[in-house]
Structures are given as structure tokens and as C-alpha cells.
Amino acid sequence: MKIKQILPLTGVVIMLAGSQFAYGQNKSKKAPKPAASASFDVMAESFADLQVLRYKTPGFEQLTPKQKELCYYLYQASLCGRDIIYDQKSKHGILLRKTLEAIYTKGGSGAEWKKFQDYCGRFWFSNGNHHHYGNEKFIPECSAAYFKSLVMGCDAKMLPLSAAETKEAFWNRIQPLLYDLQVEPKCVDLRSDIDNVVASSNNFYEGVTQQEVEDFYNKMPTTGNAPSWGLNSKVVKENGKLVEKVWKSGGMYGAAIDQITFWLNKASTVAENANQKAWIDLLVKFLKTGDLKTFDEYSIAWVKDTESKIDGINGFIEVYLDAIGKKGSYESYVSIKDEEATKRISAIAKEAQWFEDNSPLMEEHKKAEVKGIIAKAINVVVESGDLAPTTAIGINLPNADWIRKDEGSKSVSLSNIINAYNVASSKKGTLDEFGLNQEVIARMKKYGALASDLHTDMHECIGHASGQINPGVETTDKTLKNYASCLEEARADLVALYYVLDQKLVDIGVMPSLEVGKAEYDSYMMNGLMTQLTRIKLGDNIEEAHMRNRQLIARWAYEKGAGDKVVEFTRVNGKTFVRINDYNKLRILFGQLLREIQRIKSEGDFRAGQALVENYGVRVDPVLHQQVLTRYNALGIKPYRGFIQPKLIPVMKGTQIVDVKIEYPKSFFAQMIEYGKEYSYLPVKN
């Protein structure tokens, strides 16, 4: 799973303007040194509610020629899957993207063109026309008449017209896809008491109901070491029966997958060692066959590769885009191990059994033996699919509980991504606006970056790997359904929160004092109760799983501690602030909630999980929300951030790669057009 950047990276600063909280189960002793040099500008274009950043990849130039060649092949494999995420988010996604690319390439000018350009940026940033975080459809601010004029002014050969279709007919076909908010209104709809499959407009299901899908998969066993059924397929109805269209070579998305495996096969020839070659070859086998048992074999082999400097993932992994948590969205990254930053996260991983034994969980829900938690920090080379342009800051995989229990897991912290966020956030601050007082602000400024790093490490490395499901209880996609992702992220967050105020972290040398934990508590409660509301429109409820989890935790602790005023809202000069009066009692409350959410997961208690999320994680106080928006908007900071990707360029001698150079493009728009030309393998209808 992954941690999205909405968690605080530098106190409150990144909380407010970040990316996603993490990856999979959906990611240092000292504050990290910025990966970018003083001459490297992390800031790029900004538009709408979005700020595009750049990140540098330390250590790439020091790789051997063979390691650079490996990076290049994995980089190509990563970008070759880019089409897939557009189609997964909407069956019209590639059609609309190709239309935008054709118009943008032709060019234009004027105020209406600027509005069209901003729409292109939003579309590319979200991998479609549904907001990357809120999942709601957004429409162009330029008029439909102007958009039509752009279509009509394009060369017909550049537009994705169907056979014998005129430009006029084409416009009539795409206009509702662009401008009608009733057509595909939500990519992922998590509201309770509705059919979440029918209401969600992603391309994981077509012509089927949620009950039909659940009945279809309920026939498949999910206890023991059963595979993650449904992870790599679309479910449709043919001749009255549900069938899976599997994403594999020769199947759905086959043209893109064949390109991915072409480059993975090249990577296999220059693998650093036998373990790395093993997982690359198994990944190729999985993508060719679609066999989910092979996917588990690949996942285990990937976990066991602990020595390689180059690493990455590629395929169908996280299930956040599926309202009922079964379908994996395409994502990929390529990385280089950050040796220095790995020391902190490794020190935490070595104590995994201690953390499990001393957690507030019921004894029957603890693992008797925590196996194989591999933890490291990485510097990203490239990201693609559901990891780009917005990205996790921490990742813990595999997601299968039985693999975690029997074989272990690998946790990574994305060093250069975190550093880029930190550098960008230092340019504009929100802490003075939302911090309670000078004591709290000073503590956050001193310890905020380290507190956030430790939270990410604990969330991914210990949180997702902790606890166990009771024997005979099925996986959470069946038991907790549309609440599974939110509750899992809350569970991992609570592990991090419980231990970040524990002397143990001081004793093992990863933080200097418990003041770091207090800084994290201040940041987290401020974010969960107030500042994350900058990410949703006034009047909306919270639907994104990570946002729900943070408000659930903060609101629950606020309510349960009300009698002792553990946490309270206070007003100063007409502005609302969050005050923590007793950090130790707040820690106890976090432990109590952790115990309950682990019980819910272990026992498969859907009703209790539903009640927690709906009562604490969904609804927003409109008066407080309006105040937060007003104060935040006055700061002139964009609430969302994402990245331009580095570019790898091979140096050839004949047909051989003898070196690989890395460049850092400065234009997000230019990169999107380049990707559209270079990595477009799928038709508009799949």
C-alpha cells in the first residue's frame, strides 16, 4: 500500500500542499538533506489548483554502465504502460486524451485558449477528467463553442475519429463527455447505501451490479494463500453471465503489455544478480499469462531481493480506484537505493517484533512472529501510471496479507520525492497561519520534517505489516468492502502515531527526543481536523480513503477525549486553532482506536467498520470548512502537487548502449505531448 503526501512532510507545510499518503499496504535520524542542489529549481508550472514540481535523482551518475542500462530498460517498461491508467479511469480516457493532444499540438492564443490549456493540464495531471484526489468530474472553463471551434480547426487526420466520422459528428459524440457533469460524474463513488460499482465511472466493470460482482467473487476462496482474485481484469456480462477480461498479453491492454514485457526481457539480461533476475522473469510471466498465482510468486521473489541497488515495480497493484477494492490500477516506478537514508528505516524494521509485541492490540490479533520486513529508502528514477504525476511518499508491498505473514514485506521511503516536497514547501509557509502558538510552531519547524519521515517509516514498515486476520476470516475486500482501504490506512497511521511518542524510537537512535512525537501529534491533529479540508470543495463530503482515515482518527480522538479536554478547538482573534492539552492521553486514545480497528479487520466486522468511517470520516463542518478555505486561499498556495519525470537518454555505440544520461525537463506540458507521441500503444476503445 502507499502513503500519499497529504501527511505532513515538514510539519504542516506538506500536509497542506502535498501528494498522496502512501502506497500499499495504497507512501531519519536527522532532517533529510535536500536531494536537489541549490541550483536545481524544484518549481515548474502551476495552473488551476495544481503546482508541478521537479525532482532530482541523486546517485544516478555514480551507477555503473550496466546498472544505468538496467535503469533505462526498466524506465522504458514503466512508461510503456502509461495508456492503461487512462483507460482504467474511464473507457473514454484515451479518446479524450488524444483529442487534447491533437488540439494542443496545433496551438492557439488568447484568454479562451489559456482556459483550454489549463484544462489540458488538469486532465494530464489526473490521468483523465476526474480529479486525481476527489474523483469528481471536472469540465473545461472555456466555452463549448470555443472547444468545438478548436476541434473543427484541427486536421481530421490528427483527431481520433472513427471510420467515416465527420468532425461535426465527432464533436457531438465527445461534447457530453467533456461538458455534461451527469455523464461519468465520479470515477470512484464511495457513498454508503448505493451500488458503488454502478455509481463509479471507472472502467473496471461494465453492465454489472455490485451484488453481481460480489456474488461472482464470493465463489472464489480467499482464505489461506489464495491469490487476489480479480486484481487484473475487467468484469463484464456476456450472454447473461459475468466474465473477466484479463489484462495480459493477447488480452485486454495486450498491446501495451507486450511493450512492457519487451523492455523487461531486456532488463533481465543485465540484472544485477540472480534474485533480481528471478522477479523480473516472474513479472514477465505474470504479464504474459495473467495468472494471479504467478503474481504471488513474483511478489515473494521481489520481497526476497534485498541486495540489488536498482529496484522497482510494474503492474496492477493498488485497489484505491475500485470502490469495492478488487481491481489493481496500473503503476510503476524505478529507483536507486539511498544508502544513507536507509539506515533510519532499517533501524525501525529491525525492531518489528518489539513493536508487535508491545502494541495495544488484543493478543490474538498479534503476529507471534513478524517475518521479513525489508526496509529501505530510495531515490526515484521515474514513475508512471497511478504514481504519476502525483506520487506516494512511502510504499509497503505486497498487499496480500498471507504473503506478509508468511514471507514478509518490503517498505520503501521515497527520499528524493520527499526532499523535493520539502524544498518546495520551504518557499511558502502555512505554519504561521494555522499553528496554535509560537511554541507549537517552533517545535514543528525544528522537528516537522523528521516527525513526518518517522511517521511514513512507521506507517509503511510497521503499520501495514502488523496484526493478523483471524483463521477462517476472509480478506478485507470481502469483509470490509468499500471501507477496507480507509480502515487499513487508518490502522497503519495509528501504529505510527502510537509509537512516534514512544521512548523506543529515542533508544534506537532514530529521533532525538519525544518532542519529535509532539510535533507529529500537532501536525496530524491539525491536518485531520482542519487543514486537509483545503482539498475539497465547500459543501462536499470526504470520499478519498486517506483523507477519510485522517479525519476519522482526529475526530474520534477529539470526541472521545472531550471529557478531559485532551484536544480542543480554540479561537484566537476570530480564527480557529487546534490545541492538544495532553499528549500522553492522546497517545492512549490512539492506542484504543488502533485496537478496535485491528479487531474490525481481524474479525471482518463490516458494521463496526462502516460506523467508524461514516460517523467520523465522511461529513464536514461547513462553517469550519469555509474558514479554512478562506485562510488558506489568502496564502496563494496550490493545494495539490505532482511531478515532471526525469528523462533517460541512451548513449549508443553501434547497437550497444554504452552509457545513459539523465535530464530533468522543465515543462510538464511538453512532457505530456512527448509521452503521447512516444508511448501510445492502445486504441481509443479497449
CORZIVEN-V955632 format. One line per field, one symbol per residue. phi: phi as a letter, one per 40 degrees, with the letter a starting at -180 (. if undefined). A space follows every 50 residues. Layout:
phi = ???
This chain:
phi = .bbcccccbbgcdcdcbbbbccbcc...dbdccdcccccccccbcbafbb bcbbbcbdgcccccdccccddccccccccccddccccccacbccdccccc ccccccgaagcccdcccccddccccbficbdcbcgccbbccccccccccc cccccdccccccdgccccccccccdcccbccccfcbcbbbdcgbcccccc ccbcaagbbccccccccccbcbcgbcccdgcbabbbbbfgbcbbcccadg bcgdcccccdcdcccccdcbdcacccdccccccdcccccgcccccccccc cccccbbcccaibaibbcbccbdbgbccccaaababccccccdccccccc cdcccccbccccdcccccbcbfccbabbbccabagccaccbcbabbaccc cccdccbhabbbbcdccccccccccccbbbcccbccacccccccccbdcc dcdccddcdccbdcccgaccdgcccccccbfcbccccccccccccccccc bbddccccgcacaccccccccdcccccccbcccccbcdgcccbcdccdcc cdccccccccccccfdbacbbbfgbcbbbccacccccccdcccddccccd cccgcccccdcccccbbbcbccccdccccccccccgbccbbabccdbcbc bbbgcbcbabcbbbdbbcccccccccccbbbcccbb
